[in-house]
């Protein structure tokens, strides 16, 4: 990024922050979203991600194992 582009980006961002509707002084309220998330939901999500990442490897291993048993 050139210095001129960086300058315009900073100026544009500072101008946007001056608009009252876009600058939330109190911050966003995430209590409705956070209140429904508990430990079991997090553990389930991590398990699902691990399964999605691990299943292709297991399927490939299983396919090769079956094919070697069939003599191919």
Protein Blocks (a to p, Z undefined) as FASTA:
>chain_A
ZZklmmmmmmmmmmmmmpmklmcfkopafklmmmmpcfklmmmmmmmmmmmmmmmmmmmm
mmmmmmmmnoZZ
